[in-house]
Amino acid sequence: MTGMWREEYFEYASERFRFPRRMVTPKPVQDPHREILRTIEILGKEVIPELARYVPRTAGA
């Protein structure tokens, strides 16, 4: 349903839900995926290296 943020008019239909064509305003100021990308960045730089400290090393690695 991120189309609501990108398109001037939006409609959606599925087996269980129908959202008729409507103008959806106001639009978000920031990119709707910015927080997701920031979370991935934090995971890669901070969380995964910290978790790796606790993974047992195998012989030959």
Backbone as CSV, one residue per row, in Angstrom:
resi,resn,N_x,N_y,N_z,CA_x,CA_y,CA_z,C_x,C_y,C_z
1,MET,0.807,-1.191,0.000,0.000,0.000,0.000,0.854,1.259,0.000
2,THR,2.146,1.109,-0.243,3.002,2.287,-0.307,2.670,3.163,-1.508
3,GLY,1.852,2.654,-2.414,1.404,3.462,-3.548,0.675,4.716,-3.102
4,MET,0.082,4.678,-1.906,-0.587,5.869,-1.369,0.390,7.020,-1.222
5,TRP,1.659,6.687,-0.956,2.659,7.735,-0.757,3.224,8.233,-2.072
6,ARG,3.145,7.418,-3.127,3.781,7.776,-4.396,2.818,8.382,-5.411
7,GLU,1.600,7.898,-5.454,0.658,8.286,-6.495,-0.299,9.375,-6.014
8,GLU,-0.773,10.189,-6.947,-1.759,11.205,-6.571,-3.087,10.550,-6.200
9,TYR,-3.512,9.577,-7.011,-4.721,8.804,-6.718,-4.309,7.358,-6.473
10,PHE,-5.023,6.687,-5.580,-4.662,5.319,-5.216,-5.913,4.476,-5.076
11,GLU,-5.824,3.217,-5.533,-6.887,2.241,-5.283,-6.242,0.883,-5.093
12,TYR,-6.939,0.020,-4.345,-6.399,-1.294,-4.030,-7.560,-2.263,-3.853
13,ALA,-7.364,-3.474,-4.360,-8.390,-4.501,-4.181,-7.704,-5.843,-3.988
14,SER,-8.172,-6.588,-3.009,-7.699,-7.947,-2.787,-8.919,-8.813,-2.498
15,GLU,-8.682,-10.050,-2.170,-9.780,-10.963,-1.881,-10.593,-10.501,-0.668
16,ARG,-9.933,-9.865,0.302,-10.613,-9.494,1.545,-10.782,-7.989,1.762
17,PHE,-10.147,-7.182,0.935,-10.144,-5.748,1.203,-10.261,-4.970,-0.097
18,ARG,-11.030,-3.882,-0.061,-11.169,-3.017,-1.233,-11.067,-1.573,-0.783
19,PHE,-10.140,-0.846,-1.400,-9.952,0.577,-1.139,-10.233,1.289,-2.464
20,PRO,-11.393,1.950,-2.619,-11.735,2.573,-3.895,-10.783,3.721,-4.243
21,ARG,-10.755,4.080,-5.507,-9.864,5.150,-5.985,-10.137,6.442,-5.209
22,ARG,-9.099,6.947,-4.570,-9.197,8.164,-3.771,-7.904,8.954,-3.874
23,MET,-8.003,10.254,-3.652,-6.818,11.086,-3.520,-6.402,10.997,-2.049
24,VAL,-5.172,10.575,-1.815,-4.679,10.411,-0.457,-3.683,11.534,-0.171
25,THR,-4.041,12.411,0.752,-3.176,13.526,1.128,-3.242,13.717,2.634
26,PRO,-2.268,14.297,3.250,-0.997,14.753,2.691,-0.019,13.594,2.516
27,LYS,0.950,13.797,1.668,2.001,12.814,1.439,3.089,12.998,2.503
28,PRO,3.821,11.923,2.838,4.904,12.076,3.812,6.024,12.952,3.248
29,VAL,6.676,13.667,4.127,7.756,14.554,3.712,8.990,13.757,3.343
30,GLN,9.288,12.717,4.107,10.477,11.922,3.837,10.137,10.712,2.984
31,ASP,11.182,10.108,2.446,11.053,8.871,1.691,10.475,7.810,2.625
32,PRO,9.405,7.117,2.249,8.778,6.166,3.169,9.664,4.994,3.556
33,HIS,10.732,4.744,2.804,11.584,3.602,3.103,12.866,3.991,3.829
34,ARG,13.025,5.256,4.143,14.252,5.724,4.773,14.530,5.013,6.092
35,GLU,13.540,4.843,6.936,13.751,4.196,8.233,14.126,2.725,8.072
36,ILE,13.560,2.067,7.086,13.914,0.666,6.835,15.380,0.576,6.427
37,LEU,15.812,1.460,5.532,17.198,1.442,5.095,18.140,1.779,6.247
38,ARG,17.749,2.682,7.105,18.574,3.032,8.273,18.690,1.843,9.221
39,THR,17.618,1.104,9.409,17.643,-0.078,10.270,18.607,-1.120,9.711
40,ILE,18.575,-1.339,8.402,19.481,-2.303,7.771,20.927,-1.847,7.940
41,GLU,21.167,-0.558,7.795,22.511,-0.017,7.966,23.016,-0.259,9.389
42,ILE,22.176,-0.007,10.379,22.562,-0.221,11.777,22.847,-1.699,12.031
43,LEU,21.997,-2.575,11.490,22.222,-4.013,11.662,23.581,-4.416,11.114
44,GLY,23.899,-3.931,9.921,25.153,-4.303,9.278,26.379,-3.764,9.982
45,LYS,26.297,-2.565,10.529,27.470,-1.926,11.123,27.640,-2.218,12.608
46,GLU,26.554,-2.417,13.325,26.645,-2.521,14.781,26.181,-3.866,15.335
47,VAL,25.020,-4.314,14.945,24.423,-5.492,15.580,25.099,-6.783,15.134
48,ILE,25.248,-6.992,13.848,25.813,-8.251,13.348,27.259,-8.444,13.815
49,PRO,28.139,-7.422,13.738,29.494,-7.622,14.276,29.499,-7.950,15.773
50,GLU,28.613,-7.358,16.527,28.531,-7.652,17.962,28.086,-9.096,18.191
51,LEU,27.093,-9.553,17.430,26.642,-10.942,17.555,27.737,-11.918,17.142
52,ALA,28.534,-11.535,16.163,29.592,-12.417,15.672,30.621,-12.720,16.760
53,ARG,30.752,-11.857,17.745,31.682,-12.108,18.847,31.302,-13.360,19.624
54,TYR,30.039,-13.729,19.591,29.551,-14.863,20.380,29.407,-16.156,19.577
55,VAL,29.725,-16.121,18.309,29.639,-17.332,17.478,30.957,-18.079,17.613
56,PRO,30.881,-19.349,17.999,32.134,-20.101,18.155,32.883,-20.231,16.819
57,ARG,34.167,-20.070,16.899,34.996,-20.188,15.696,35.266,-21.680,15.440
58,THR,35.281,-22.064,14.167,35.559,-23.454,13.821,37.028,-23.563,13.412
59,ALA,37.562,-24.745,13.499,38.958,-24.972,13.114,39.136,-24.698,11.633
60,GLY,40.190,-24.006,11.298,40.483,-23.715,9.895,39.847,-22.440,9.391
61,ALA,39.118,-21.721,10.234,38.468,-20.488,9.782,39.324,-19.284,10.069
